[in-house]
């Protein structure tokens, strides 16, 4: 027997599966419905992948000149602060999630620091 729930809009009894439409009002059950932590976790996961990539691209694109490179470095530092797992410790429910996000953050931050060190070494040696 499949689990049923009441529609949050009209109260009609419907299946409790993602994508189920209520026949009365047309409301569709979404993945995030009823759990705000899923929404925050998904947003943090996307940010922890996209923001370091954007930092990497910005540093590579501005590696020819010193001033834009410094600005890109400050932006990369800000993004590293924003996606630091220590700031979102309440989102993680398992040890695997904690380790996973610390490894991602450490790899990207280490890559960016190494990249900046090499770029500044070349720019200042000219």
C-alpha positions as CSV (number, residue, x, y, z in Angstrom):
1,X,0.0,0.0,0.0
2,X,1.3,3.4,-0.9
3,X,1.6,6.2,1.6
4,X,-0.9,9.0,1.4
5,X,-0.9,12.5,2.6
6,X,-3.3,15.5,2.5
7,X,-2.8,18.3,0.0
8,X,-1.3,21.4,1.7
9,X,-3.5,23.7,-0.4
10,X,-7.0,22.1,-0.3
11,X,-6.7,19.1,2.1
12,X,-7.6,16.4,-0.4
13,X,-6.0,13.0,0.2
14,X,-3.3,12.3,-2.4
15,X,-0.2,10.0,-2.8
16,X,2.9,11.2,-0.9
17,X,5.2,10.9,-3.9
18,X,7.2,13.6,-5.5
19,X,5.4,14.8,-8.6
20,X,1.9,13.8,-7.6
21,X,-0.7,16.3,-8.6
22,X,-3.8,17.0,-6.6
23,X,-6.9,16.4,-8.7
24,X,-8.8,19.2,-6.9
25,X,-6.4,22.2,-6.9
26,X,-3.6,21.1,-9.2
27,X,-0.9,21.4,-6.5
28,X,2.2,19.3,-7.2
29,X,4.3,17.7,-4.4
30,X,7.9,18.8,-4.8
31,X,11.1,17.4,-3.5
32,X,11.6,20.2,-1.0
33,X,8.1,20.2,0.4
34,X,7.9,20.0,4.1
35,X,11.7,20.1,4.7
36,X,13.6,23.4,4.6
37,X,16.9,21.6,5.4
38,X,16.8,19.9,2.0
39,X,16.5,23.2,0.2
40,X,19.4,24.8,2.2
41,X,21.6,21.7,1.7
42,X,21.0,21.7,-2.1
43,X,21.8,25.4,-2.3
44,X,25.0,24.9,-0.3
45,X,26.0,21.9,-2.5
46,X,25.6,24.0,-5.7
47,X,27.5,26.9,-4.2
48,X,30.4,24.7,-3.0
49,X,30.9,23.6,-6.6
50,X,30.1,26.7,-8.7
51,X,31.8,29.5,-6.6
52,X,35.2,27.9,-6.5
53,X,35.0,27.2,-10.3
54,X,34.1,30.8,-10.9
55,X,37.1,31.9,-8.7
56,X,39.4,29.6,-10.7
57,X,38.2,31.1,-14.0
58,X,38.5,34.6,-12.7
59,X,42.0,34.1,-11.5
60,X,43.0,32.5,-14.8
61,X,41.4,35.2,-16.9
62,X,43.2,38.0,-14.9
63,X,46.6,36.3,-14.6
64,X,48.3,38.7,-17.1
65,X,47.9,41.8,-15.0
66,X,48.7,42.5,-11.3
67,X,45.7,44.7,-10.2
68,X,42.9,42.6,-11.7
69,X,44.6,39.5,-10.3
70,X,44.6,41.0,-6.8
71,X,40.9,41.8,-7.2
72,X,40.2,38.3,-8.4
73,X,42.2,36.9,-5.4
74,X,40.0,38.9,-3.0
75,X,36.9,37.6,-4.6
76,X,38.3,34.1,-4.4
77,X,39.0,34.6,-0.7
78,X,35.4,35.9,-0.1
79,X,34.0,32.9,-2.0
80,X,36.2,30.5,0.1
81,X,34.8,32.1,3.2
82,X,31.2,31.8,1.9
83,X,31.4,28.1,1.2
84,X,33.5,27.2,4.2
85,X,31.9,24.1,5.8
86,X,32.4,25.5,9.3
87,X,29.8,28.1,8.6
88,X,27.1,25.5,7.6
89,X,27.9,22.9,10.2
90,X,24.2,22.5,11.2
91,X,23.3,21.3,7.6
92,X,25.3,18.1,7.8
93,X,23.6,15.1,9.3
94,X,26.3,12.4,8.7
95,X,30.0,12.2,9.1
96,X,30.3,11.4,5.4
97,X,28.7,14.7,4.5
98,X,31.1,16.6,6.8
99,X,34.1,14.9,5.3
100,X,32.9,15.3,1.7
101,X,32.4,19.0,2.0
102,X,35.7,19.5,3.9
103,X,37.5,17.6,1.2
104,X,35.9,19.6,-1.6
105,X,36.6,22.9,0.2
106,X,40.2,21.9,1.0
107,X,40.9,20.8,-2.6
108,X,39.5,23.9,-4.2
109,X,41.1,26.3,-1.7
110,X,44.5,24.5,-2.0
111,X,44.3,24.7,-5.8
112,X,43.5,28.4,-5.7
113,X,46.2,29.2,-3.2
114,X,48.8,27.3,-5.3
115,X,47.5,29.0,-8.5
116,X,47.8,32.4,-6.9
117,X,51.2,31.8,-5.6
118,X,52.5,30.7,-9.0
119,X,50.8,33.6,-10.8
120,X,52.1,36.2,-8.3
121,X,55.6,34.7,-8.5
122,X,55.6,35.1,-12.3
123,X,54.0,38.6,-12.2
124,X,56.4,40.0,-9.6
125,X,59.5,38.4,-11.3
126,X,58.9,40.4,-14.5
